[in-house]
Amino acid sequence: MRLSQVFLALILSVMSTPLLAQWLKHPAPGIPRTAGGKPNLTAPAPRTADGKPDLSGLWQRISPKYERNIAADLKPGEVQPWAETLAQQRMEDLGKDHMSVQCLPWGPSYNSSVRKAKIVQTPSLILILDEDLTYRQVFVDGRKLETDPNPSWMGYSVGHWEGDTLVVESFGFNDKTWLDRNGHPHTEALRVTERYRRRDFGHLEIEMTLDDRSVYARPWTVALKAELDPDTELLESVCNENNKRSLEGWVGKLSDEKKSEKKVAREILANYAGTYEELDNWGTRPHPAIIEITASGEGLFAELKGRGKVQLVAQSETTFSGFYGLGIKFVRDGQGVVTHLLEMHVSGDYRFRRTK
């Protein structure tokens, strides 16, 4: 099996939650619905007995840009050189030391991931449950945040309300987790402040501010969001069930793809430029997914909408690697016109039709 195929298989195993492995179509009580019976996600946000916004529910996080690179908005020089070097090395190693591969809690990077989270809200304690059985406790009973905590995977969190916004302050993370898929590190000095606002019934807006002056020149804030996933339930996904087999195949380097790179003429690359819309839904990303292909000079670039542009590596005239660990193949009709692209997975190819 080629390196890229092994990598794709592992990406699927550690990043995806099977779409069919949910509590099957159980209509949840108390959900506002349209005339057709579908959940009305734009209805007013619910409130608790004491008048606070009720954040309870199963939420699908949707933050592909920061899931990959939490430091995307920082300027050159605002990340310590050693931290940039470490992140680059982690990418070169195909992320084999990421927490998901090692079956460890993700720490603060859960917030910017694309995983599901279930929020259970009470007047004095808010629980945030993840599908990998990890949990967070956010105490809203007036206690102060620990000043000298024993470092832990998920840290320590206290919250308070500012109007309709829940403000959560967290501290005490160990330094064994990454802040994103690219491998940006943090130290035990990291402090995180989150601001949760339920805009309406089905949409949660989250601002996350990270402050770790040992690594980053200043605190910075990223805007995240989540969408309610109604009429279903959170089911467990236990990494260790398949971890040994996955690690056996985690071989090679990111730069290996460059060794097999092919030369493709500029005019051919230019023919691939355009917008492609998803026909086969996959994963937890927003649907339909959109891929933008652009050509510049002798390079071809792709961007999954909202995630950031990456340069593709030609493996043949029509097949390219480098698409966030996946491959892309362009499909022509009988007249040689590019009509589709295929997002290549070991489990099968996902079609995107060209819209312009």
FENBEL-V811457 format. One record per pair of residues at least 6 apart in sequence whose ideal C-beta (glycine too) atoms are under 6 Angstrom apart, sorted by the first residue. I is the first residue (numbers start at 0). J is the second residue. D is the distance in whole Angstrom. If there is no record, write none. Layout:
BEGIN
I_J_D, I_J_D
END
This chain:
BEGIN
2_251_4, 2_255_5, 3_320_5, 4_345_6, 5_248_5, 6_93_6, 6_324_6, 7_325_6, 7_344_6, 7_345_5, 8_345_4, 9_245_6, 10_324_5, 12_245_6, 13_99_4, 13_100_6, 15_282_6, 16_130_6, 16_236_6, 20_234_6, 21_231_4, 22_231_5, 22_232_3, 26_230_5, 27_229_6, 27_230_5, 30_38_5, 30_229_5, 31_39_4, 31_42_4, 32_38_6, 32_39_6, 33_39_5, 38_229_4, 40_200_6, 40_201_2, 41_199_5, 42_200_4, 44_52_5, 44_197_4, 44_199_6, 44_200_6, 45_53_4, 46_52_6, 46_53_6, 47_53_5, 52_163_5, 52_197_5, 53_120_6, 54_118_5, 54_120_5, 54_197_6, 55_118_5, 55_119_6, 55_120_5, 56_227_5, 57_117_5, 57_228_5, 57_233_6, 58_116_5, 58_203_6, 58_225_4, 59_115_6, 59_226_5, 59_228_5, 59_283_6, 60_112_6, 60_113_6, 60_225_5, 61_224_5, 61_226_6, 61_285_6, 62_111_5, 62_223_4, 63_305_5, 63_306_4, 64_71_6, 64_305_6, 64_306_6, 64_307_6, 65_111_4, 65_221_5, 66_111_5, 66_112_5, 66_113_5, 67_180_5, 67_181_6, 68_179_6, 68_181_5, 69_111_6, 69_178_5, 69_179_4, 69_183_6, 70_78_6, 70_183_5, 77_216_4, 78_215_6, 79_214_5, 82_184_5, 82_214_5, 85_184_6, 86_181_5, 86_182_4, 86_183_5, 89_182_3, 90_181_6, 90_253_6, 91_252_5, 91_253_5, 93_253_6, 95_249_5, 98_105_5, 98_176_6, 102_238_4, 102_239_5, 102_242_5, 104_133_5, 104_152_4, 104_153_6, 106_152_6, 106_172_5, 106_176_3, 107_172_6, 107_191_5, 108_178_5, 108_179_6, 110_207_5, 111_223_6, 113_283_5, 115_130_6, 116_127_5, 116_129_6, 117_128_4, 117_233_5, 118_127_6, 119_126_4, 123_139_6, 123_140_4, 124_138_6, 125_137_4, 127_135_4, 128_134_5, 130_233_6, 130_236_5, 131_236_6, 132_235_6, 135_153_5, 137_156_4, 137_158_5, 137_167_5, 138_157_5, 139_158_5, 142_157_6, 144_157_5, 144_168_5, 144_170_6, 145_155_5, 145_171_6, 148_155_5, 148_171_3, 150_171_6, 150_173_4, 150_187_5, 151_171_6, 154_169_5, 154_171_5, 154_172_4, 155_171_4, 156_167_5, 156_169_4, 157_168_6, 158_165_6, 158_167_4, 159_166_6, 164_194_5, 164_196_5, 165_195_4, 166_194_6, 167_193_4, 168_192_5, 169_191_4, 170_190_5, 172_189_5, 174_186_5, 174_187_5, 178_185_5, 185_211_5, 186_211_6, 186_213_5, 188_211_6, 188_213_5, 189_211_4, 190_210_5, 191_209_6, 192_208_4, 193_207_5, 194_206_4, 195_205_6, 196_204_5, 197_203_5, 198_204_5, 201_226_6, 201_227_4, 202_226_6, 203_225_4, 204_224_6, 205_223_4, 206_220_6, 206_222_6, 207_221_5, 207_223_6, 208_218_6, 208_220_4, 210_218_4, 256_312_5, 256_320_5, 260_312_5, 260_313_6, 261_313_5, 261_315_6, 263_313_5, 263_316_6, 265_297_6, 268_294_4, 268_299_5, 269_294_5, 270_337_6, 271_292_5, 271_329_5, 271_337_6, 272_292_5, 272_293_5, 272_294_5, 273_292_6, 273_353_5, 273_355_6, 274_291_6, 274_354_5, 274_355_5, 275_290_5, 275_340_5, 275_351_4, 275_353_5, 276_287_5, 276_289_6, 276_352_6, 276_354_5, 277_287_4, 277_288_4, 277_351_5, 278_350_4, 278_352_6, 279_349_4, 279_350_5, 280_286_5, 281_349_5, 289_304_4, 290_301_6, 290_303_6, 290_351_6, 291_302_5, 292_301_5, 293_300_5, 298_310_6, 299_311_5, 300_308_5, 300_310_5, 301_309_6, 301_311_6, 301_322_5, 302_308_4, 309_321_6, 311_319_4, 311_321_5, 312_320_5, 312_321_4, 313_319_5, 314_320_6, 317_328_6, 317_329_5, 318_328_5, 319_327_5, 320_326_5, 325_342_6, 325_343_6, 326_343_4, 327_340_6, 328_341_4, 328_343_6, 329_337_5, 329_340_5, 330_339_4, 331_337_6, 332_338_5, 338_353_6, 339_350_6, 339_352_6, 340_351_5, 341_348_4, 342_349_4
END
